Amino acid sequence: LHRNEGALTEQPFQDMIAGMKSDAVDGRTVENIDELEVYAYRVAGTVGLMLLPLLEADMDRARVPAIALGKAIQLINILRDAAPDAALGRVYL
């Protein structure tokens, strides 16, 4: 890892905060696949980005896979929690 590579920027944190804010409402409903993609990036893809410097990963090579893994895990969580979330008025699918 070179000293200037892998610097953690503020952007993933800002994106995550936006995702949490969008989820902090009663009756949260995701309207379409594009909105679901944005939500999954904001609440989980950002975690992948935040981990890259800690893992000393090559940011150029690992950025896209890290975001994809975070989003995939979030989608699995959404599927797992679909029924309880729906009972609370939270619909992501």
Kinemage of the C-alpha trace (Angstrom):
@kinemage 1
@onewidth
@group {chain A} dominant
@subgroup {mainchain}
@vectorlist {calphas} color= white
{ca leu a 1} P 0.000 0.000 0.000
{ca his a 2} L 1.405 3.331 -1.005
{ca arg a 3} L 0.888 6.174 1.440
{ca asn a 4} L -1.502 8.153 -0.806
{ca glu a 5} L -3.454 5.162 -2.043
{ca gly a 6} L -6.517 3.922 -0.260
{ca ala a 7} L -7.297 7.142 1.534
{ca leu a 8} L -10.705 7.010 3.116
{ca thr a 9} L -12.822 9.934 2.007
{ca glu a 10} L -15.839 11.470 3.690
{ca gln a 11} L -18.186 10.567 0.820
{ca pro a 12} L -19.085 7.005 1.852
{ca phe a 13} L -19.987 8.319 5.307
{ca gln a 14} L -22.168 11.056 3.845
{ca asp a 15} L -23.844 8.522 1.551
{ca met a 16} L -24.500 6.187 4.483
{ca ile a 17} L -26.044 9.006 6.521
{ca ala a 18} L -28.331 9.807 3.571
{ca gly a 19} L -29.363 6.142 3.430
{ca met a 20} L -30.091 6.013 7.153
{ca lys a 21} L -32.126 9.215 6.948
{ca ser a 22} L -34.169 7.833 4.064
{ca asp a 23} L -34.920 4.758 6.161
{ca ala a 24} L -35.881 6.675 9.313
{ca val a 25} L -39.491 7.263 8.315
{ca asp a 26} L -42.727 5.453 9.073
{ca gly a 27} L -44.046 3.324 6.240
{ca arg a 28} L -40.812 3.209 4.228
{ca thr a 29} L -41.533 1.919 0.720
{ca val a 30} L -39.016 1.462 -2.066
{ca glu a 31} L -40.826 2.279 -5.294
{ca asn a 32} L -38.610 0.662 -7.946
{ca ile a 33} L -35.360 -1.191 -8.648
{ca asp a 34} L -33.403 2.025 -9.146
{ca glu a 35} L -34.426 3.262 -5.704
{ca leu a 36} L -33.543 -0.137 -4.220
{ca glu a 37} L -30.070 0.020 -5.821
{ca val a 38} L -29.443 3.476 -4.367
{ca tyr a 39} L -30.695 2.411 -0.945
{ca ala a 40} L -28.557 -0.756 -0.928
{ca tyr a 41} L -25.488 1.257 -1.950
{ca arg a 42} L -26.079 3.875 0.717
{ca val a 43} L -26.620 1.529 3.642
{ca ala a 44} L -24.261 -1.307 2.703
{ca gly a 45} L -22.167 -0.598 -0.403
{ca thr a 46} L -20.630 2.231 1.574
{ca val a 47} L -19.462 -0.256 4.208
{ca gly a 48} L -17.465 -2.038 1.520
{ca leu a 49} L -15.814 1.242 0.582
{ca met a 50} L -15.046 2.049 4.212
{ca leu a 51} L -13.351 -1.317 4.682
{ca leu a 52} L -10.984 -1.046 1.709
{ca pro a 53} L -8.362 1.156 3.390
{ca leu a 54} L -8.483 -0.986 6.522
{ca leu a 55} L -7.878 -4.076 4.404
{ca glu a 56} L -5.101 -2.274 2.530
{ca ala a 57} L -6.875 -3.110 -0.716
{ca asp a 58} L -6.052 -1.644 -4.095
{ca met a 59} L -8.812 0.970 -4.329
{ca asp a 60} L -8.891 0.946 -8.126
{ca arg a 61} L -9.322 -2.826 -8.348
{ca ala a 62} L -11.469 -3.403 -5.277
{ca arg a 63} L -13.925 -0.477 -5.364
{ca val a 64} L -16.570 -2.022 -7.645
{ca pro a 65} L -16.452 -5.502 -6.048
{ca ala a 66} L -16.589 -3.993 -2.536
{ca ile a 67} L -19.712 -2.005 -3.380
{ca ala a 68} L -21.286 -5.021 -5.095
{ca leu a 69} L -20.628 -7.280 -2.098
{ca gly a 70} L -22.108 -4.765 0.324
{ca lys a 71} L -25.219 -4.339 -1.837
{ca ala a 72} L -25.621 -8.109 -2.240
{ca ile a 73} L -25.484 -8.641 1.512
{ca gln a 74} L -28.072 -5.886 2.000
{ca leu a 75} L -30.395 -7.486 -0.551
{ca ile a 76} L -30.082 -10.804 1.295
{ca asn a 77} L -30.984 -9.018 4.530
{ca ile a 78} L -34.011 -7.456 2.836
{ca leu a 79} L -35.172 -10.870 1.601
{ca arg a 80} L -34.637 -12.441 5.013
{ca asp a 81} L -36.586 -9.682 6.778
{ca ala a 82} L -39.323 -9.133 4.164
{ca ala a 83} L -42.230 -10.433 6.270
{ca pro a 84} L -41.333 -8.705 9.559
{ca asp a 85} L -40.522 -5.461 7.719
{ca ala a 86} L -43.843 -5.581 5.862
{ca ala a 87} L -45.657 -6.015 9.182
{ca leu a 88} L -44.006 -2.766 10.261
{ca gly a 89} L -45.005 -1.016 7.026
{ca arg a 90} L -41.502 -1.186 5.564
{ca val a 91} L -41.512 -2.539 2.006
{ca tyr a 92} L -38.248 -2.847 0.106
{ca leu a 93} L -39.331 -5.274 -2.627
